[in-house]
Amino acid sequence: MPIKTVDGYQIEFTAELLPGTDHWGAYVTIFAPSANPMHLDEVYPKQRVCADIVCASETDAQEQAEQAATTILEQLRAPQKMASD
């Protein structure tokens, strides 16, 4: 499971074989820092992203998940930016 850290957020992007098919689905989970340095808060529970896209390989699905994670993270951070304006 590839993990990427962006501005303190930990992003897990994974690929899973879709049941009963030869296709792969893209999944994302995002964690944010918490008050406890030994713990992360799950701010975006594991969900299938790009549900309208089926991927022929695990690599393709992981790439789709990584691209989707960037957009999801921007959306999660948007309310924080508005609150600080």
C-alpha atoms as one frame of an Amber mdcrd trajectory, in Angstrom:
protein
   0.000   0.000   0.000   1.701   3.196  -1.143   1.713   6.040   1.368   2.371
   9.679   0.627   2.748  12.521   3.128   1.593  16.008   2.116   1.743  18.889
   4.608   1.386  16.517   7.545  -1.480  14.540   6.000  -0.815  10.858   5.417
  -2.456   9.557   2.271  -2.852   5.849   1.591  -3.802   4.940  -1.938  -4.482
   1.353  -2.781  -5.811  -0.893  -5.500  -8.087  -3.839  -4.904  -9.329  -6.465
  -7.282 -13.063  -5.956  -7.738 -15.073  -9.035  -6.717 -16.088 -11.286  -9.590
 -14.047  -9.376 -12.192 -10.566  -9.016 -13.583 -10.674  -5.255 -12.953  -9.140
  -3.146 -10.207 -10.706  -0.398  -8.100  -8.898   2.634  -6.688  -9.185   3.385
  -2.941  -8.027   6.300  -0.778  -7.691   6.873   2.983  -6.462  10.172   4.444
  -5.161  10.804   7.960  -4.418  14.168   9.588  -2.126  15.005  12.488  -3.747
  14.909  15.914  -2.958  16.419  19.305  -1.322  13.111  20.241   1.935  12.765
  18.274   1.597   8.976  18.375  -1.790   9.025  16.639  -3.334  10.219  13.380
  -6.974  11.190  12.894  -8.756   9.503  10.003 -10.341  12.434   8.144 -11.269
  10.496   5.005 -12.112   6.840   5.680 -11.097   4.281   3.072 -13.379   4.715
   0.101 -13.410   3.666  -3.501 -12.665   6.667  -5.675 -13.158   7.027  -9.413
 -15.974   4.487  -9.112 -16.934   5.080 -12.729 -13.473   3.953 -13.835 -12.352
   0.330 -13.774  -8.677  -0.294 -14.197  -7.072  -3.187 -16.023  -4.088  -3.355
 -13.674  -3.157  -2.739 -10.071  -0.687  -0.053 -11.148  -3.362   1.846 -13.095
  -5.696   1.741 -10.105  -2.997   3.031  -7.750  -2.284   5.901 -10.157  -6.005
   6.765 -10.287  -6.163   6.674  -6.491  -3.133   8.941  -6.164  -4.629  11.483
  -8.569  -7.978  11.393  -6.770  -6.271  11.770  -3.382  -4.785  15.104  -4.446
  -8.243  16.464  -5.283  -9.797  15.030  -2.115  -7.085  16.585   0.050  -7.664
  19.991  -1.575 -11.390  19.684  -0.801 -10.698  18.688   2.819  -8.416  21.673
   3.271 -10.763  24.197   1.590 -13.018  24.737   4.665  -9.906  25.445   6.743
  -8.729  28.076   4.261 -12.162  29.760   4.255 -12.248  29.825   8.053  -8.883
  31.578   8.178  -9.887  34.237   5.605
